Amino acid sequence: MEKIKIGKALVNNVTQQEAIQEIDRLVSSGAKGYVVTPNLDHVVKLETDPEFERIYANAALVLADGNPLIWAAKILGTPLKALVTGSDLFPALCQHAAARGHRVFFLGGLEGVAEKAAAALSQKFSGLQVVGTYSPPFGFEKDDAENGRIVRMVNAARPHLLFVGVGAPKQEKWIYRHIESLDVNVALGIGASFDFEAGTIKRAPKAMRQLHMEWFWRFANEPTRLFRRYFIDSTAFIPIIYRQRKQQKEHS
């Protein structure tokens, strides 16, 4: 499977359907792995976070979740086939899981959000087996006892797919640190996707997404949380791509 280098991220050059097929293959083969969905923020964090870099190096799939990655790939002369956002992949995988009989577990969100998302998706996709939901308390990732309880809870439910929505890089680091203890085939970090499906956060209208303006919609709705990502980290992203392009020219 072709990989495209964007900063320190090696992104799989796949469509959403190809990503779903690869995840299905992992489940069917009994393999174990995890999926990461980098955006601009991830590429910047990879420059200074060695653990995050290890997480990416060991991921089963790395999917481009953000138009800046699509644009960067074009600038670097290695275009990606498609944008594969976690927010689109999550419901699509649930639909596929319903058809294939794959069990799913939702971990994350504020109290009750994962449960609401499960109810909404189960109504949308007949036969979807949501075998568990849990909204962990704030700071859970630092609590060994709580982490052990979560692992036991997930394993008792025996899901094929574990969706974790607690924000980046927390969700990726939690998955990486516990994947060997988890009795799941594939774990995925999906950010705010539980909120979108539960209706607690309204996703950008489709027209805005098609115009590559979803980032503006999200910033308008969550300015305090997203200011740094869009207006500070974004300025660090441009030099990363510039350096890579310069290195390409020097070695061509």
N, C-alpha and C positions, 0 to 999 in steps of 0.2 A: 504494500500500500504506500503510495507516494506521500512524502512528507515535505512540507514547505517551512523553511526556517524564517521566523519573524522574531528578531532579537534572540533570546535564549529559548523560545518556544518552538518545538517542531510540531507543526500543525498537520493533521491528516487531511489530505486533499479529497474530501468526500462530500456527497450531497447528504441531505437529511435521511433520505431513504437508504442510502448505502450505510450510514451510521447505524440505523435501526437494524439492518441486516447483519452487521458485524456484532452488534450487541446480542442479537438473537443467536448468532453462532457461538458466542461465548457462553450463553446460558445453556444451549443445547449440548455443548461439549463438556459441560460440568466444570469449566474453567473458573478462575476467580480473578477479578480485575476491577479497575475503576476508571471513570471517564471524567476528564476536566474540560471546561468550556472557557477558554481564555478570552478576555476582552482587553482593552487598552490598559486597564489597571493591573491585570495579571502580568502583562509584558513588562511593565515598569517594576513591579515587585520582584520579578525574577532576577533583576539586575543586582539586588542587594540582599536577597533572602536565600541562603544556601539550602535550607530545608524545602522551601517552595520549589527550588530548582530540582532537588531530588524527587519530589512528588511528580513533577512533570516528566522527568526522565523515566519513571517507572509506570506511567499511565498506559492503560490499554488503548485508549483513544484520546486524542486532543482535537477538539472541535472549535472552529472559529466562531465565537459569540461576540460579534461587534464589528460594525462596518469599518472602523479604523484598521482592523486587521486585513479586511478585504482590499482596502485602498493601499495599504502598505505592501501587500503581496504583489499588486499590480506595479507599483513603483519599483519594486525589486525585480521585476521581470519574471515572476513565478506566480501567476494568478491562481487563486483558489476557485474551485468549482462553484461554491455556494456558501452563504452565511448559514450556520447551523446554531441557532440560539437555544439556550437551555429552556427558555420559556415556550418555544415551539416544540422542542424535542420532548419535553415532559408529557404533555397530553398525547402526542403522537405515540410515544412509547407505551403509555397506558392503554391506548386503543389497540396497539399491537399485542400487549400483554393479555388483554381481554380475549382477543382472537386466539392466542396461542396457549392460554391457560397458565400463564406465568403469574406467580404471586408477587405482590408489591407491598412495601412498607414505607410509610411517610414519616420522616424524622425532621422536626424543625418547626419554625413559625412560632408566633405567640400562642398562648393558651387557646385551644379550640380551633385554630386556623387549619392545621393539618386534617383535623376531623371534618371540617367543612369542605375542604378540598376533596377529601375522599368521597363524601356524600355527593358532591357535584359531579365528579368524574364517574362515579358508579352509576349515576342516573344517565349520564351521557353515553357511557360505553357498557352495554349489557354484558354481564359475565365477568366484569373486572373484579378480581379477588384482592381487595385491600385487607391484608391480614394483620395490620397493626398501624396505629398512628401514635406519635408522642411528641409533645412540645417540651423540650428540656428547659430547665431553669437557666437564668442568666449566669454565666461563668461556669457552666457545667463541664466545659472542656478541661478545667483545672482541678476537677474533683474526681479522684480515682474511684471512689466508691460509686459515684453517680455514673461514671463511664462504664464501670463493670456491670451496673444494673441495666444500662441501656443495651450493652452487648448481649446480656442474657435475655433481655426482652425481645430483641431482634431475632436471636437464634431460636428462641422458643416458637416464634411465628413462622420460621423457615421460608422467608421470601426468596424469590429468585433475584428481584431487583430492589435495591435500597436507595430511595431518594432522600438526600440530605439538604435541607434548606435553612442554613443558619448564617449565610453570608460568607464572602471570601475575605481572607484566605482561611478563616476558621473551619469551614466545612471541608475543604480539601485536606487541611492538616489533620482534622479529626478522622477522616476516612483513612488517610495514609497511616496514621498511628495505630489504628484498630482493625485494618482490613484482614490481617492474618487471624484475628480472633473471631471475626464475623463469619457466620455460616450463610453467606450470600454469594451469588455468582458475579453480580455487577453492582457497584455503588456509584452514584452520580451526585455531584454537587449542583444544585439547581437554583440557588439564590432566592429571589422573591417569588418563585413560580407558585408556591402554595398560596400565597396571597392573591395572585392573579386568578387562580382557579376558584378560590374561596369567595372572591369578590370583595375582599377587604382592602385591596389596592386595585384601582382600575388601570388596566394596561392601555397603552396608547392605541388610538383607533388604527385600523388596518391601513388607511390612507397615509397616516403619518409614518407608519413603519415602512411603507413602500417608498416614501420620500426620504428614508434614512434619518428621520427626525424623532425616533423614539427616545433618544437620549434627552432631547429638549423637554419632552413630555414628562419624563421621569424626574428631571431636575426641577421642573415647575411644581411637581407634586411633593418632592422631598429635597428642597434646596439645601438644608443644613447638612444632611447626610451625604449628598452627592456633590457638593461644591468642590471638595478637594479632588475627587476623581476627575471631574470634567474640566476644571480650570487650573489645577496645579499639576496633578500627575500627567495630564495630557501634554503639558509643555516638556516633560521629560521623555515622552514617547517619541517625539519628532527627532531629537538627536540620536536616539537608538537606531532608528531607521536610516537616518542620514549616514551614521558611521558604517552600518552594514552595506549600504549602497556604495559608499566610498571604497570599502574593502573589496567589493565585487569588481569595481572598475580597476583597482590596483592589481587584481589577480587575473584579469581577463586578457 
